[in-house]
Amino acid sequence: MRIVIMFVCVCKGITDKDIRQAVNNGDQSIKSIKEKFGVASQCGGCVTLAREIIDKQLIANAQFYQVA
């Protein structure tokens, strides 16, 4: 199995894995990710992708912990 890591914020060197781990540890908004990593604080080109990763991880976490 090949694992692919994608840079979301090239300016700060933040990957999708960094963002997903932060969401798993309780960060739930672009604001908290920005405060933690500096994402979207320079050119802003990563904000849309970062939000998308946050939203998808929140959904994945909710489905994982959903009780029958």
MDTraj code that builds the backbone (N, CA, C; nanometers):
import mdtraj as md
import numpy as np

residues = "MET ARG ILE VAL ILE MET PHE VAL CYS VAL CYS LYS GLY ILE THR ASP LYS ASP ILE ARG GLN ALA VAL ASN ASN GLY ASP GLN SER ILE LYS SER ILE LYS GLU LYS PHE GLY VAL ALA SER GLN CYS GLY GLY CYS VAL THR LEU ALA ARG GLU ILE ILE ASP LYS GLN LEU ILE ALA ASN ALA GLN PHE TYR GLN VAL ALA".split()
xyz = np.array([
    [0.0839, -0.1181, 0.0000],
    [0.0000, 0.0000, 0.0000],
    [0.0880, 0.1239, 0.0000],
    [0.0560, 0.2170, -0.0857],
    [0.1336, 0.3396, -0.0989],
    [0.0624, 0.4527, -0.0262],
    [0.1332, 0.5210, 0.0611],
    [0.0757, 0.6335, 0.1347],
    [0.1218, 0.7628, 0.0686],
    [0.0267, 0.8469, 0.0368],
    [0.0565, 0.9748, -0.0277],
    [0.0251, 1.0871, 0.0704],
    [0.1217, 1.1730, 0.0912],
    [0.1018, 1.2898, 0.1764],
    [0.1039, 1.4124, 0.0863],
    [0.0064, 1.4981, 0.1042],
    [-0.0072, 1.6153, 0.0194],
    [0.0191, 1.7426, 0.1008],
    [0.0989, 1.8311, 0.0448],
    [0.1177, 1.9611, 0.1085],
    [-0.0050, 2.0462, 0.0801],
    [-0.0655, 2.0956, 0.1860],
    [-0.1830, 2.1820, 0.1745],
    [-0.1368, 2.3272, 0.1743],
    [-0.0508, 2.3609, 0.2678],
    [0.0041, 2.4966, 0.2787],
    [0.1540, 2.4891, 0.2509],
    [0.1905, 2.5260, 0.1305],
    [0.3304, 2.5220, 0.0912],
    [0.4093, 2.6294, 0.1654],
    [0.3479, 2.7428, 0.1888],
    [0.4158, 2.8533, 0.2589],
    [0.4658, 2.8102, 0.3966],
    [0.3861, 2.7303, 0.4677],
    [0.4199, 2.6881, 0.6043],
    [0.4627, 2.5414, 0.6125],
    [0.4548, 2.4679, 0.5008],
    [0.4945, 2.3279, 0.4996],
    [0.3993, 2.2358, 0.5749],
    [0.2690, 2.2659, 0.5696],
    [0.1682, 2.1881, 0.6415],
    [0.1036, 2.0885, 0.5456],
    [0.0929, 1.9639, 0.5912],
    [0.0361, 1.8586, 0.5074],
    [-0.1076, 1.8265, 0.5478],
    [-0.1729, 1.7497, 0.4610],
    [-0.3084, 1.7032, 0.4924],
    [-0.3065, 1.6163, 0.6174],
    [-0.2009, 1.5407, 0.6374],
    [-0.1886, 1.4556, 0.7566],
    [-0.1843, 1.5409, 0.8833],
    [-0.1111, 1.6527, 0.8783],
    [-0.1044, 1.7440, 0.9935],
    [-0.2440, 1.7938, 1.0306],
    [-0.3203, 1.8329, 0.9295],
    [-0.4542, 1.8871, 0.9535],
    [-0.5472, 1.7794, 1.0066],
    [-0.5434, 1.6603, 0.9464],
    [-0.6299, 1.5512, 0.9942],
    [-0.5978, 1.5136, 1.1386],
    [-0.4708, 1.5094, 1.1728],
    [-0.4322, 1.4780, 1.3110],
    [-0.4813, 1.5854, 1.4073],
    [-0.4731, 1.7116, 1.3664],
    [-0.5210, 1.8202, 1.4518],
    [-0.6718, 1.8078, 1.4754],
    [-0.7458, 1.7726, 1.3705],
    [-0.8904, 1.7533, 1.3849],
    [-0.9170, 1.6358, 1.4791],
    [-0.8415, 1.5305, 1.4644],
    [-0.8583, 1.4148, 1.5524],
    [-0.8268, 1.4492, 1.6980],
    [-0.7455, 1.5514, 1.7183],
    [-0.7091, 1.5948, 1.8535],
    [-0.7965, 1.7086, 1.9050],
    [-0.9046, 1.7421, 1.8309],
    [-1.0004, 1.8371, 1.8832],
    [-1.0177, 1.9677, 1.8088],
    [-0.9284, 2.0002, 1.7175],
    [-0.9465, 2.1236, 1.6401],
    [-1.0587, 2.1017, 1.5395],
    [-1.1527, 2.1967, 1.5318],
    [-1.2692, 2.1764, 1.4464],
    [-1.2968, 2.2896, 1.3492],
    [-1.2082, 2.3865, 1.3411],
    [-1.2346, 2.5001, 1.2526],
    [-1.1070, 2.5460, 1.1850],
    [-1.1256, 2.6191, 1.0762],
    [-1.0102, 2.6759, 1.0069],
    [-0.9377, 2.7737, 1.0990],
    [-1.0128, 2.8406, 1.1858],
    [-0.9520, 2.9350, 1.2797],
    [-0.8536, 2.8640, 1.3731],
    [-0.8944, 2.7512, 1.4289],
    [-0.8050, 2.6805, 1.5208],
    [-0.6856, 2.6208, 1.4480],
    [-0.7046, 2.5750, 1.3248],
    [-0.5933, 2.5219, 1.2450],
    [-0.4975, 2.6351, 1.2090],
    [-0.5528, 2.7513, 1.1779],
    [-0.4695, 2.8676, 1.1460],
    [-0.3869, 2.9089, 1.2666],
    [-0.4481, 2.9087, 1.3848],
    [-0.3760, 2.9451, 1.5067],
    [-0.2658, 2.8448, 1.5391],
    [-0.2930, 2.7178, 1.5143],
    [-0.1973, 2.6120, 1.5467],
    [-0.0804, 2.6076, 1.4487],
    [-0.1097, 2.6153, 1.3188],
    [-0.0076, 2.5934, 1.2164],
    [0.0279, 2.7161, 1.1327],
    [-0.0553, 2.8190, 1.1347],
    [-0.0313, 2.9342, 1.0490],
    [-0.0860, 2.9165, 0.9082],
    [-0.1696, 2.8161, 0.8890],
    [-0.2308, 2.7911, 0.7586],
    [-0.3112, 2.9139, 0.7175],
    [-0.3031, 2.9506, 0.5902],
    [-0.3777, 3.0628, 0.5320],
    [-0.3370, 3.1978, 0.5894],
    [-0.2177, 3.2063, 0.6434],
    [-0.1741, 3.3330, 0.7019],
    [-0.0814, 3.4115, 0.6104],
    [-0.0419, 3.3512, 0.4987],
    [0.0446, 3.4241, 0.4062],
    [-0.0279, 3.4498, 0.2749],
    [-0.0212, 3.3577, 0.1805],
    [-0.0834, 3.3830, 0.0503],
    [-0.2330, 3.3523, 0.0494],
    [-0.2790, 3.2634, 0.1391],
    [-0.4210, 3.2301, 0.1483],
    [-0.4693, 3.1294, 0.0466],
    [-0.3812, 3.0792, -0.0379],
    [-0.4201, 2.9849, -0.1412],
    [-0.4656, 2.8497, -0.0890],
    [-0.4361, 2.8195, 0.0352],
    [-0.4661, 2.6878, 0.0910],
    [-0.5963, 2.6825, 0.1696],
    [-0.6592, 2.7938, 0.1920],
    [-0.7733, 2.7983, 0.2834],
    [-0.8880, 2.7079, 0.2386],
    [-0.9195, 2.7032, 0.1116],
    [-1.0296, 2.6209, 0.0629],
    [-1.0012, 2.4726, 0.0831],
    [-0.8806, 2.4304, 0.0470],
    [-0.8437, 2.2896, 0.0637],
    [-0.8362, 2.2525, 0.2114],
    [-0.7832, 2.3396, 0.2936],
    [-0.7755, 2.3123, 0.4375],
    [-0.9150, 2.2947, 0.4962],
    [-1.0084, 2.3804, 0.4593],
    [-1.1472, 2.3679, 0.5069],
    [-1.2092, 2.2358, 0.4627],
    [-1.1819, 2.1974, 0.3384],
    [-1.2357, 2.0725, 0.2854],
    [-1.1816, 1.9523, 0.3640],
    [-1.0547, 1.9530, 0.3957],
    [-0.9944, 1.8437, 0.4728],
    [-1.0527, 1.8398, 0.6133],
    [-1.0693, 1.9546, 0.6751],
    [-1.1290, 1.9617, 0.8094],
    [-1.2697, 1.9030, 0.8062],
    [-1.3518, 1.9468, 0.7107],
    [-1.4898, 1.8989, 0.7014],
    [-1.4964, 1.7481, 0.6792],
    [-1.4137, 1.6968, 0.5892],
    [-1.4140, 1.5535, 0.5615],
    [-1.3692, 1.4726, 0.6827],
    [-1.2710, 1.5233, 0.7556],
    [-1.2237, 1.4507, 0.8730],
    [-1.3279, 1.4533, 0.9844],
    [-1.3968, 1.5650, 1.0004],
    [-1.5042, 1.5717, 1.1004],
    [-1.6147, 1.4714, 1.0679],
    [-1.6498, 1.4589, 0.9408],
    [-1.7511, 1.3618, 0.8986],
    [-1.7018, 1.2200, 0.9235],
    [-1.5773, 1.1928, 0.8876],
    [-1.5206, 1.0583, 0.9085],
    [-1.5191, 1.0235, 1.0568],
    [-1.4834, 1.1185, 1.1411],
    [-1.4806, 1.0942, 1.2850],
    [-1.6211, 1.0685, 1.3383],
    [-1.7185, 1.1443, 1.2929],
    [-1.8564, 1.1273, 1.3382],
    [-1.9094, 0.9903, 1.2985],
    [-1.8778, 0.9463, 1.1781],
    [-1.9222, 0.8147, 1.1332],
    [-1.8545, 0.7037, 1.2105],
    [-1.7287, 0.7218, 1.2460],
    [-1.6552, 0.6209, 1.3201],
    [-1.7126, 0.6035, 1.4599],
    [-1.7491, 0.7143, 1.5231],
    [-1.7975, 0.7087, 1.6604],
    [-1.9489, 0.6970, 1.6737],
    [-2.0174, 0.6873, 1.5605],
    [-2.1630, 0.6775, 1.5621],
    [-2.2059, 0.5472, 1.6306],
    [-2.3019, 0.5590, 1.7191],
    [-2.3519, 0.4434, 1.7938],
    [-2.4753, 0.3889, 1.7236],
    [-2.4846, 0.2585, 1.7159],
    [-2.5978, 0.1955, 1.6456],
    [-2.7284, 0.2130, 1.7201],
])
top = md.Topology()
chain = top.add_chain()
for i, resn in enumerate(residues, 1):
    res = top.add_residue(resn, chain, resSeq=i)
    for name in ("N", "CA", "C"):
        top.add_atom(name, md.element.get_by_symbol(name[0]), res)
traj = md.Trajectory(xyz[None], top)
